[in-house]
């Protein structure tokens, strides 16, 4: 399975990668993007199976990226890993086609709970 990790923080992309392994999701191919524009280009070049995306990023934020991915009808699972924790944010994400919203800070256990249905 190909996983694209999208976050403007290199440190956070590394944390997500490490936590994926801790949560039992090792053995998958991962790629990284630092913003929505870069992520969209990578999705168009080689569509991943799942996108793990931050909400707030420069150039194109996560909800804009999700909209463009759904508009282009890419068959990719999409979830947010974000510090945005309001009910409105979560509702907006789900309404726009996100599979889940995982709030920062997260643990291996909370990541496993969020991703297990997506990987099943």
PASEBA-1860 file (N, C-alpha, C; in nm, 3 decimals):
! residues 120
1> XXXXXXXX> 0.084/-0.118/0.000/0.000/0.000/0.000/0.089/0.124/0.000 ~ 0.050/0.223/-0.082/0.125/0.349/-0.090/0.054/0.455/-0.006 ~ 0.132/0.519/0.082/0.079/0.621/0.172/0.151/0.753/0.143 ~ 0.074/0.859/0.120/0.131/0.992/0.102/0.104/1.073/0.228 ~ 0.211/1.123/0.290/0.203/1.202/0.412/0.224/1.348/0.373 ~ 0.123/1.432/0.402/0.126/1.572/0.360/0.122/1.661/0.483 ~ 0.230/1.735/0.506/0.238/1.828/0.619/0.349/1.926/0.589 ~ 0.330/2.053/0.623/0.434/2.152/0.596/0.551/2.141/0.694
9> XXXXXXXX> 0.537/2.062/0.798/0.645/2.041/0.894/0.715/1.908/0.867 ~ 0.843/1.914/0.834/0.923/1.792/0.813/0.923/1.707/0.938 ~ 0.934/1.770/1.055/0.933/1.696/1.181/0.803/1.619/1.198 ~ 0.690/1.681/1.165/0.562/1.613/1.179/0.550/1.498/1.079 ~ 0.602/1.515/0.958/0.599/1.403/0.862/0.680/1.285/0.916 ~ 0.789/1.314/0.982/0.870/1.207/1.043/0.795/1.141/1.158 ~ 0.725/1.220/1.239/0.647/1.167/1.351/0.535/1.077/1.299 ~ 0.467/1.120/1.195/0.359/1.039/1.137/0.415/0.907/1.086
17> XXXXXXXX> 0.527/0.911/1.016/0.590/0.790/0.964/0.626/0.695/1.078 ~ 0.688/0.749/1.182/0.727/0.666/1.297/0.604/0.607/1.367 ~ 0.501/0.688/1.383/0.381/0.642/1.452/0.307/0.537/1.370 ~ 0.309/0.549/1.239/0.250/0.444/1.154/0.313/0.309/1.186 ~ 0.444/0.307/1.196/0.515/0.182/1.228/0.479/0.133/1.367 ~ 0.474/0.224/1.464/0.439/0.187/1.602/0.297/0.134/1.611 ~ 0.209/0.182/1.523/0.069/0.141/1.523/0.047/0.010/1.446 ~ 0.155/-0.045/1.393/0.145/-0.173/1.324/0.126/-0.162/1.174
25> XXXXXXXX> 0.146/-0.044/1.118/0.129/-0.024/0.975/0.265/-0.012/0.907 ~ 0.353/-0.105/0.934/0.484/-0.103/0.870/0.476/-0.185/0.741 ~ 0.579/-0.176/0.661/0.583/-0.252/0.537/0.512/-0.185/0.420 ~ 0.465/-0.063/0.441/0.400/0.011/0.334/0.498/0.112/0.277 ~ 0.477/0.151/0.153/0.559/0.252/0.089/0.504/0.389/0.127 ~ 0.593/0.478/0.172/0.549/0.613/0.206/0.619/0.715/0.118 ~ 0.547/0.823/0.090/0.602/0.938/0.020/0.557/1.060/0.098 ~ 0.623/1.172/0.074/0.593/1.294/0.150/0.571/1.412/0.056
33> XXXXXXXX> 0.489/1.505/0.104/0.469/1.633/0.036/0.459/1.740/0.144 ~ 0.509/1.860/0.114/0.514/1.966/0.215/0.397/2.065/0.205 ~ 0.310/2.048/0.104/0.190/2.132/0.093/0.094/2.067/-0.005 ~ -0.024/2.126/-0.017/-0.126/2.069/-0.103/-0.092/2.069/-0.251 ~ -0.023/2.172/-0.297/0.015/2.180/-0.438/0.109/2.065/-0.473 ~ 0.211/2.045/-0.391/0.305/1.935/-0.412/0.234/1.800/-0.402 ~ 0.144/1.787/-0.306/0.070/1.663/-0.288/-0.016/1.631/-0.410 ~ -0.087/1.731/-0.462/-0.172/1.710/-0.578/-0.090/1.662/-0.698
41> XXXXXXXX> 0.027/1.720/-0.716/0.116/1.678/-0.825/0.155/1.531/-0.806 ~ 0.191/1.493/-0.683/0.230/1.354/-0.657/0.113/1.258/-0.676 ~ -0.006/1.301/-0.636/-0.125/1.218/-0.653/-0.155/1.197/-0.802 ~ -0.138/1.301/-0.882/-0.164/1.289/-1.025/-0.059/1.204/-1.096 ~ 0.066/1.207/-1.047/0.174/1.129/-1.108/0.165/0.982/-1.072 ~ 0.136/0.952/-0.947/0.135/0.813/-0.899/0.039/0.805/-0.779 ~ -0.088/0.784/-0.808/-0.191/0.790/-0.705/-0.162/0.693/-0.591 ~ -0.154/0.746/-0.468/-0.134/0.658/-0.353/-0.266/0.590/-0.317
49> XXXXXXXX> -0.259/0.496/-0.224/-0.380/0.431/-0.175/-0.447/0.515/-0.068 ~ -0.366/0.587/0.008/-0.419/0.670/0.116/-0.334/0.797/0.131 ~ -0.401/0.907/0.162/-0.336/1.034/0.190/-0.362/1.068/0.336 ~ -0.256/1.099/0.411/-0.264/1.145/0.549/-0.222/1.292/0.545 ~ -0.315/1.383/0.571/-0.293/1.523/0.539/-0.318/1.616/0.657 ~ -0.231/1.715/0.670/-0.252/1.824/0.765/-0.362/1.916/0.709 ~ -0.421/1.996/0.794/-0.528/2.088/0.753/-0.469/2.222/0.710 ~ -0.384/2.280/0.796/-0.329/2.415/0.773/-0.190/2.406/0.711
57> XXXXXXXX> -0.182/2.447/0.584/-0.054/2.447/0.513/-0.052/2.565/0.417 ~ 0.067/2.610/0.380/0.076/2.719/0.281/0.044/2.667/0.140 ~ 0.015/2.758/0.051/-0.011/2.736/-0.092/-0.144/2.670/-0.120 ~ -0.175/2.557/-0.056/-0.305/2.493/-0.068/-0.327/2.414/0.060 ~ -0.432/2.448/0.134/-0.454/2.377/0.261/-0.517/2.239/0.237 ~ -0.533/2.166/0.344/-0.579/2.029/0.333/-0.720/2.014/0.278 ~ -0.812/2.099/0.319/-0.950/2.086/0.272/-0.959/2.123/0.123 ~ -0.876/2.217/0.079/-0.870/2.250/-0.064/-0.813/2.132/-0.143
65> XXXXXXXX> -0.711/2.069/-0.088/-0.652/1.951/-0.153/-0.757/1.840/-0.164 ~ -0.827/1.813/-0.056/-0.931/1.710/-0.059/-1.035/1.741/-0.168 ~ -1.075/1.866/-0.178/-1.171/1.904/-0.281/-1.119/1.877/-0.421 ~ -0.994/1.910/-0.446/-0.935/1.888/-0.579/-0.920/1.738/-0.608 ~ -0.884/1.661/-0.506/-0.870/1.515/-0.523/-1.006/1.454/-0.558 ~ -1.111/1.495/-0.487/-1.245/1.440/-0.514/-1.297/1.490/-0.649 ~ -1.269/1.616/-0.681/-1.312/1.674/-0.809/-1.249/1.599/-0.926 ~ -1.123/1.560/-0.913/-1.052/1.487/-1.017/-1.086/1.338/-1.016
73> XXXXXXXX> -1.168/1.296/-0.921/-1.215/1.158/-0.907/-1.101/1.058/-0.890 ~ -0.996/1.101/-0.817/-0.891/1.006/-0.783/-0.946/0.910/-0.679 ~ -0.923/0.783/-0.701/-0.972/0.680/-0.609/-0.869/0.660/-0.499 ~ -0.873/0.749/-0.400/-0.775/0.746/-0.292/-0.849/0.769/-0.160 ~ -0.809/0.695/-0.057/-0.862/0.719/0.077/-0.791/0.843/0.131 ~ -0.861/0.923/0.210/-0.806/1.052/0.252/-0.844/1.078/0.397 ~ -0.744/1.106/0.479/-0.770/1.139/0.618/-0.685/1.257/0.663 ~ -0.737/1.327/0.762/-0.665/1.441/0.816/-0.597/1.404/0.947
81> XXXXXXXX> -0.474/1.451/0.962/-0.402/1.448/1.089/-0.372/1.594/1.119 ~ -0.447/1.651/1.214/-0.448/1.796/1.228/-0.467/1.840/1.372 ~ -0.427/1.961/1.401/-0.453/2.019/1.532/-0.592/2.082/1.538 ~ -0.660/2.090/1.423/-0.797/2.142/1.418/-0.889/2.038/1.480 ~ -0.954/2.073/1.590/-1.030/1.971/1.663/-1.177/2.004/1.682 ~ -1.225/2.111/1.621/-1.365/2.149/1.642/-1.458/2.051/1.570 ~ -1.579/2.043/1.621/-1.682/1.958/1.559/-1.711/2.007/1.417 ~ -1.706/2.139/1.395/-1.732/2.195/1.263/-1.625/2.151/1.163
89> XXXXXXXX> -1.500/2.152/1.206/-1.390/2.110/1.120/-1.406/1.964/1.081 ~ -1.434/1.881/1.181/-1.452/1.738/1.153/-1.570/1.715/1.059 ~ -1.679/1.786/1.082/-1.797/1.771/0.996/-1.765/1.815/0.853 ~ -1.694/1.925/0.837/-1.656/1.975/0.705/-1.569/1.872/0.632 ~ -1.476/1.813/0.704/-1.388/1.712/0.645/-1.469/1.592/0.595 ~ -1.557/1.540/0.678/-1.637/1.423/0.642/-1.733/1.457/0.527 ~ -1.795/1.574/0.533/-1.886/1.617/0.426/-1.816/1.625/0.291 ~ -1.686/1.657/0.294/-1.609/1.670/0.170/-1.540/1.541/0.128
97> XXXXXXXX> -1.566/1.432/0.199/-1.517/1.303/0.155/-1.398/1.247/0.231 ~ -1.363/1.306/0.345/-1.253/1.250/0.425/-1.301/1.122/0.492 ~ -1.210/1.029/0.507/-1.241/0.901/0.573/-1.232/0.912/0.724 ~ -1.146/1.003/0.773/-1.130/1.020/0.918/-1.059/1.150/0.946 ~ -1.068/1.193/1.072/-0.991/1.307/1.122/-0.925/1.261/1.251 ~ -0.793/1.264/1.254/-0.714/1.229/1.371/-0.653/1.358/1.425 ~ -0.682/1.389/1.551/-0.639/1.515/1.609/-0.501/1.503/1.673 ~ -0.417/1.603/1.647/-0.286/1.613/1.712/-0.306/1.668/1.853
105> XXXXXXXX> -0.230/1.627/1.950/-0.131/1.520/1.942/-0.201/1.384/1.939 ~ -0.138/1.289/1.873/-0.195/1.156/1.860/-0.097/1.052/1.913 ~ -0.147/0.933/1.935/-0.065/0.822/1.984/-0.071/0.710/1.881 ~ 0.011/0.611/1.899/0.005/0.493/1.812/-0.133/0.428/1.823 ~ -0.188/0.424/1.944/-0.321/0.364/1.963/-0.430/0.442/1.891 ~ -0.428/0.575/1.904/-0.533/0.654/1.838/-0.517/0.647/1.686 ~ -0.393/0.638/1.637/-0.371/0.624/1.493/-0.423/0.489/1.445 ~ -0.396/0.386/1.523/-0.443/0.252/1.486/-0.596/0.250/1.478
113> XXXXXXXX> -0.663/0.310/1.576/-0.809/0.316/1.576/-0.864/0.390/1.454 ~ -0.798/0.499/1.416/-0.843/0.579/1.302/-0.818/0.508/1.169 ~ -0.704/0.441/1.158/-0.664/0.384/1.030/-0.710/0.241/1.004 ~ -0.735/0.165/1.109/-0.771/0.025/1.090/-0.889/0.007/0.994 ~ -0.998/0.083/1.009/-1.109/0.067/0.914/-1.070/0.103/0.771 ~ -0.979/0.197/0.755/-0.937/0.241/0.623/-0.849/0.135/0.556 ~ -0.765/0.069/0.635/-0.675/-0.032/0.582/-0.745/-0.167/0.562 ~ -0.863/-0.185/0.621/-0.933/-0.314/0.614/-0.989/-0.340/0.475
END
